[in-house]
Amino acid sequence: MKKRKKTICCLKHLKAFLLPMLCYLSVMTIQAQSGTVIGTIQDENGGLFGASVVEKGTQNGTITDVNGRFTIAVKNVKNSILKCSFVGYETIEVPLNGRKTIDITMTSAVKTLNEVVAIGYGNVKKRDLTGSVSSVRSEELLKVNPSSINQALQGKIAGVQVSQADGAPGAGISIQIRGANSFTTSAEPLYVIDGIPFNTGSAPETDYATKQTNNPLSLINPRDVKSIEVLKDASSTAIYGSRGANGVILITTKNGYEGRTKVELNINYGIAKPVKLIKVLNGADYAEFRNEGIRNGYIYDGKDYVDEKNLDFPGRWGYTMGTDAVSGKPIKLDSTYLPSPQDFRNGYMNGGNNWQDQIFQNALTQDYNLSISGGDKKGQYMFSLGMLDQQGTIVNSYYKRYSIRSNISRKVTDWIEFGNNLTASKSQNRLARTNTETYGIVNDAISFNPTRDIFDKDEASGVSQDYSNGLSNPYLYVHTAKNILESMNLYNSSYLNITFAKYLVFRQSLGYGYSQDKRNQYYNRYISGGVKPTNGYASQSDSYYESVTAESTLSFNKDFGKINHIDAVAGYTYENVNWGGKSMSGHGFANDINEENNMNAALVQDPNYSNKGKTSLMSYLGRINYILMDKYLITASFRSDGSSRLANNRWANFASGALAWRLSEEKFIKQLGLFDNLKLRVSYGQTGNQGINAYATRSRMTIQQYPIDGSLTNGFAEDRWGGPASPNLKWETTTQYNAGLDISILKNRVN
């Protein structure tokens, strides 16, 4: 009994000793398994700033610094997995396996995205294309920090010509895809944003001599763009029928990604300056040139000698004389020094005025963009704000844009998904008179007398003037001439997807666009366009453009066995457009105080003008892609368009077909071991153009006066000013043939 008690007592003492030891070892084990992990996340160009690092299965996470470095405390170094994500890159999961130091390289999702490109009413693998389609991703667009999408496309895609006739901020840019396709209408392509056609209408025109236009796509922030696809040939564009006659540019905006909420702030600054000014005469050379002309006229042509101010040789004082009221004797009222050419060489007036220095400046551009994005398995979201302030190299010219965008998608069930993309922007563009037939500011700057000072207290304007040559003082012009275009744009597209089966999806889309433009102009009595006898010229004009688009499509995408694949779409679209505008102008103002803000003050009121119109377009469409043995590709599309612009020939049919042979899948090509991708393709198609005046095929009435009982009475008569109505006018049709050979070598084989 005593032995048993002794044994129990020993066990109690052993337990008392072992229990703390076991607890200590357990804690040591936990501490050994947990710990801090230090690492870097990078791509092929270096560290990634702002990449998300999350311990899988927890809320524990962090983001990388400007050098791509991160530090994170994990629960278990041996078993924990780090989930790394970054916008535009493939999300990866990295097991630690006991490592406390780790370097992670992320792969750009562009490589994956490049294999799938957007085409009309669907997507297709790039390797399965039968038409001519080019793609540009966001990373490429933003390399030059563009202020507009049009500028971002310059030089990026073969066959796409981007031309800008004016260097002013926000100025219009023309895009042509494989040249002009119409004799009479615009050659601009169709823009499709997130699946819905995008139109803004034209801004109110300025006076007749100015050729400056606005740039509708400048209203869209380039940093909101995910990718741009350009459809070039008829095989690709025929699915858009009449709207794709000049090519199609598909713009896909950014959306959120599954994972932790991401906040991104981008700030960009830039400076623009004139690279090379036009060489002009300085004050001394100009004075000698004018003196020589005066002397030659006096000596050889018998002209009277003209004693011109600022051109005397040598320099002397000139006096303004008057009469003393008491004595009646002549007196000097004022004195002015009349410099010689040598005076300018000696530094008088700093050698004279190069008036280009008064109109050009180093222009600062500020671009701020803030975005918040995220999502989960059921949907994504993205919100962004943008502010652009782009000053022009011409003093007092600028382009300012404020934009807001939201992109939301959500799955209600496994077979119902809806989404909404909203873009709103407001801009203000102050234009300098550079692209003009008359009164150009650059012309004034290189032609205005360099021997004149900027300011002149004897002139009513307070600056030196040269009315004899019809030139404006460049300094006064850039600081007072007003030509301001304000634009507001709202664009919304919504969709509902119903998945009947994995291979059969119905999509209903609804788009709404509204744009409003307002232009204010004023040229005072001291600058070109407003000098006597005009005595100030003012104008106000505004316009609006509203469009509603509805599209219903049914998509079929299915493999039949291992050698047959069919991708097809059928749909119906309808678009209704309303537009209108008005303008008023006048001249002969008593003063320039109120500028164009008091049009009633104009002594001469020009005729007012207003307009309003409406058009609609209805279409039926279909396309089928057939792939046999992953080698032979066939595409056929058809679209029937009906336009209200045409009176009798409203409907027209447009079809296209394309064939492609992926030679790189043939054994005799594979044996060469040279080509990663080799594809031969040919296509044929027709597209139409209904870009005529909305009422060109109908008779129009105008107000006319006619006599009744000896007095004039207002009535209506047919308006023939625009030519007779053309009821038999038909669609303008463009037929295109295309052949291409796609070659890819020295790369990994395309999967």
Secondary structure, DSSP 8 states (H G I E B T S, - for coil): -HHHHHHHHHHHHHHHHHHHHHHHHHHHHHHHHSEEEEEEEEETTEE-TT-EEEETTSS-EEE--TTSEEEEEES-TTT-EEEEE-TTB--EEEE-TT-SEEEEE--BTHHHHTTEEEETTEEEEGGG--S-EEEEEHHHHGGG--SSHHHHHTTTSTTEEEE-S--STTB--EEEESS---SSS----EEEETTEEE---------TTB---B-GGGGS-GGGEEEEEEE-SHHHHGGGGGGGTT-EEEEEE----SEEEEEEEEEEEEEE--S-------HHHHHHHHHHHHHHHHHHS-------TT--SS-EEEEEEEE-TTT--EEEEEEEEE--HHHHHTTGGGGS--THHHHB--EEEEEEEEEEEEEETTEEEEEEEEEEEEE-SBTT-EEEEEEEEEEEEEESSSSEEEEEEEEEEEEEEE--S-SBSSS-HHHHHHHS-TTS-SB-TTSTTSB--BGGGTB--HHHHHHH-EEEEEEEEEEEEEEEEEEEETTEEEEEEEEEEEEEEEEEEEE-TTSTTT-TTS--EEEEEEEEEEEEEEEEEEEEEEEETTTEEEEEEEEEEEEEEEEEEEEEEEE--S-SSSGGG-GGG-SEE---EEEEEEEEEEEEEEEEEEEETTTEEEEEEEEEEEETT-SS--EEEEEEEEEEEEGGGSHHHHTTT-EEEEEEEEEEEEEEE--S-TTTTS--EEEEEEEETTEEEEEEEE--TT----TT---EEEEEEEEEEEEEESS----
